[in-house]
Amino acid sequence: MIRFEPIRQLIDRLGGYAWWEALVELAVIWGMVYLLWRFVRGTRAAAAVRVALILAVAALVIRLVIPLERFERLAFLFDNVIGMFALGLVVIFQPELRRAMIRLGEGGFFRPAREDVVPVVDAVVSACAFLSRSKFGAILAIERSVGLREFIETGRRINAEVSAPLLQAIFWPNSPLHDMGVVIRGNTILAAGVQFPLADPGEVGDAKLGTRHRAAIGLTKVVDAIVIVVSEETGSISLAERGELMQWLTPEALRAELLRRLGAPEVEARPLPEIADEPDNPLDQDQAVEDAAPGPTPKKKEEAA
């Protein structure tokens, strides 16, 4: 039998609050739920969080409407099993919770204002255009609010200003760092030769996509970075964010997407900087990668990008 006394008591208690107090409490609760969903969105924990929220709402409604003292088994379920279920979620999805804590600790709330991203985007796009035309494989991660320190430790520190010639040199075939990824923070190349986590084969829609594309999807599923991939097999340019991959981008489309996603102000479309067809030595710049001097254009390996 449905009982209405608890509902009336709840309404009476709410009536004792000032309207602004109830509004503040609801805003705080909504904000917590939104932040939780933002952290787990795009991860395997998202489905579990949806189920947990549905169960929590259902449990609240049942407790208000149904007299549980008449249903001992349901009372036992609410008092024991649901608590164990919550504990199980914490254990099973510990990696996702850890990443959420990392996001809270490394969020951009207290960071200084972002540097002008337009020169960085132009340098990245210029390098990707050359790499695409030459069919040199590449993968670059642009760091945003979530730090990539744990991945940077797997590579070699560069700490050089972003420039197209330097990026071309890093991904020049047979250079020591060309097989792995590059991490960019602001206007600085932090590291090269960085290993990114791979997405499971089932998470990649196209079975023809290679290791670099799997790494782009895998990394963007766990952090909020933007990852650009140049295919060694086809020369196509792709962009990944939140586990989603945009393929076959032109350099102009890549530039527009990067500016939009990095929050740059509206800028006029302009031609990309000219790139030499075959630079004799792309390391002939102020910054260079140690021991990465390329020779003549080597024969590219026949493998999927």
N, C-alpha and C positions, 0 to 999 in steps of 0.2 A: 504494500500500500504506500502510495506516495505521501510524504509528509511535507507540510509547508512551514512548520514552525521554525526549522533552522534557517529557511530562506527569509522569513520575517525578522528573525534575530539578526541575520546578516544585514538586512536593509536598515534595521534600527541602528546597528553599530555604525554603518556608513553615514547615516543621517547625523550622527554626533560629530563627524569631522567637518571642518571648514572645507569649502569646495576646492580651495587651492591646495590643501594638504592631500586630498585624494588625488588631485591632478599630478602633484609632484611624485607621489608614490607610484601611480600608474606609469608616469614617464620614466622613472628609474627602472621599473620592472621591464618595460618595453625596451629600454636601452640595453639592458643586460641580455635580453633574448636576442636582440638585433646583433650585438657584438658576438655572441656565441654563434649565431648562424653565419655571420660574416667570416669568422675564423674557420669554420668547418665546411663552408660551401666549396664544392668541387672536390672534396675528399671523400673517402669511403665512410667517414663518420657521419656524413650529412643525413643519410637514410636513418641511421640509429637515432640521431637527434630529433628528426621528425617523429619517429615512433615514440620517443620518450615524451615529447611535448603533447602528443595526442593522448598518451596514457595518463599524463599528469592532469590534463583538462578533464578527461573521462572520470578519473578518480575523484576529483573535486566535485564534479556534478553528482556522482553517485553518492558521495558522503553527504551532500546537502539534501538529496531527494529521498534516498532509501534508508530506512532505519537498520543500520548494520548490526545492532544488538540481536536482531532476529535472524541474521544470516552469519552464523559463526564462522563458516568457511571463508566467506568473503572478507570478514573482519581479519581473519588470519592472513589472507592473501595480501591485504593492504598493509598490515603491520609487519610482515616478514618478507614476502616474496618481492615486493616492489623495491624495498631497500636493497635486497641482494641483487636485483636487476641493475640498480643504479651503480652499485659497487662493481658489478661485472662490466658495465660500460666503461668505467674508469680504467679497469685493467686491460680490456681489449683494445681500447682506443688511446692508450697511453702515448704513442707517438704523436697523434693528432693534438692531444692536450698539451704535450710538451711544446709543439710548434706554436700553439696558441699562446702559451706563456712567453715564448720567444718574441712573438709579435707584440705582446703587451710591453715587453722590456725594450724592444728595439723600434717601437713605433715612431712615427715622425712628429709626435706632438711637441717635442722639445728640441727638434733639430733646427738649425739655422735655415734661412730661406734658400730654396733651390737655386743653383747657379743657372745662368741662361743656357737652356738646353739646345737652342738652335744650332750653334756651332758644333756641338757634340753630335747631334742628329745628322748634320750635313757630312761630317767626317765618317760616321758609321755608314751612311747610305752610299757615299762615294766609294768606300772600300768594298761594300757589298756588291755594288754595280760592277767593279773590276773583277771581283772573285766570281760573280755569276757568269760574266762573259768568258772568263778563263776556265770555268768549271773547276774551281778550287774549293773544296769543302771547308765550311766554317760554321762555328756556333758561338754566339756572343750573348751574354746575359747582362742586362742593364738593371742594376740594383735599384729598388725603390725603398719603401718603408721598412721592409724586413731585411736584416743584414744577411750576408752570404758568407760570413766568416768561416763557418764549419766546412764549406766547400772550398774556399780560397786556400785553406791549409793543405789541400791535396795538390796544389799547383805550385807555380814559381812566381814569386813577387816581381812585379814590374814597376808599379808606382810612377808611371809616365803619363804625360798629357795625351789625351786622345787625339790621334791623327790618322788619316787614311793611309799614308805610307807605312806607318808602324803596324796597323792592322793587317795590311797586305803582306808585310814581312812575316808576321806571326803565322799566318795561314799559308805561307808559301810552301808547296809540297817539299817534303824531305827536311824541312826545318824541324828542330827538336820539339817544338811546341804545337805543331799544326794539327795534331790528331785530337786534341782536347779542346776545352772551351776557354773563353776570355770573360772576365768579370769587369764591368765598368761601373764606377760610382761617381756621379757628378761628371766632371770633365777629366777624370783620371782612370787609366787602365790599371786596376789594382793587381791583377794576376793573369797569367796565361798557363796553359797546360792543366786546367782545372777539370776535375772529373765531376760530372753531374749525375744525379740519380736517374736511372732508366725507368720509364713507364713499363708496366706489364704489357706483353703483346696484345692481350685482350682489350687494353685501354686505348690502343691505337687503331683508328678506324680503317686505315689503308694498310694492308699487309705488305705493300711494296716499300713503305717508308723504312728508312734505315736507322742506324744507331743514333745519329745526331738528332733526328726528329723525335725519336723515343726519349732522348735525354731532354729535349726542349719541353716535351709534354710532362715528363716526370718532374723536372725542376719546378715548372709553373704550377703543378698541383700542390706543392708544399710551401712555396713562397710566392710573393706578389711581384716577382721580377718579370720583365719583358725579355723574351729570348728570340733572337733572329738566327735563322739557319739558312745556309747556302748549300744546296745539294751538289755533291761532287759528281754525281751521275748525270743529272739533267741541267744543273746550273740554276734551278729554280730557287726563288727567295721565299721563305716562309717566316711567319711571325706567330709566336705562341704566347698566350696569357691565360692564366687560370685553367690550364689543362686543355684549352681550345687552340687549334692550329689553323691559321689562315695561310693558304698556299698560293703559289704562282702570282706573287706580288711584283709589280714593276717597281723600279727604284722610286718613281714619283709617288706611287701608292704607298710604298714603305715609309717614305718621308712623311706623308700626310698622317698615316696611322701612328707613327712614333710621336709626332708633335701633338696629336690629339690625346694619346694615352698618357703622355708625360705632362700634360697640363700646360703646354706652351701657349702663349697668346697667339691669336690669329696672325699669320705672316703670309705675305704674298708668295704665290708660287713662282719659283725661279729655276732656271736651268741648273742642273747639277754641275759641280766643278769638273773640268776636263780631267780625264785620267789617261795616262800613257798606255798605249796598247800593250807593250811589253817592256816595262822598266828594267833597265840593266841591273840595277841594284836598289830595290825599294828601301833598303836600310840606310841609304845615304841621307839621313836626316839628323836633326839635333838629338832625338831620342832613338835608340835602337835596342833591339833585343839581343842580349849577350849570346854569342855563338850561334846566331840564327841567320847568318848571311847566306842568301840564296845564290845559287849559280844560275846557269842557263835554265830555261823552263824545262823541267823534267817531264818525262812521260807519266801521265796521271795513272794512278792505280785503278784497275777495273773492279770497283766495288760499289755497293749501294751507299749513297750518302746517308 
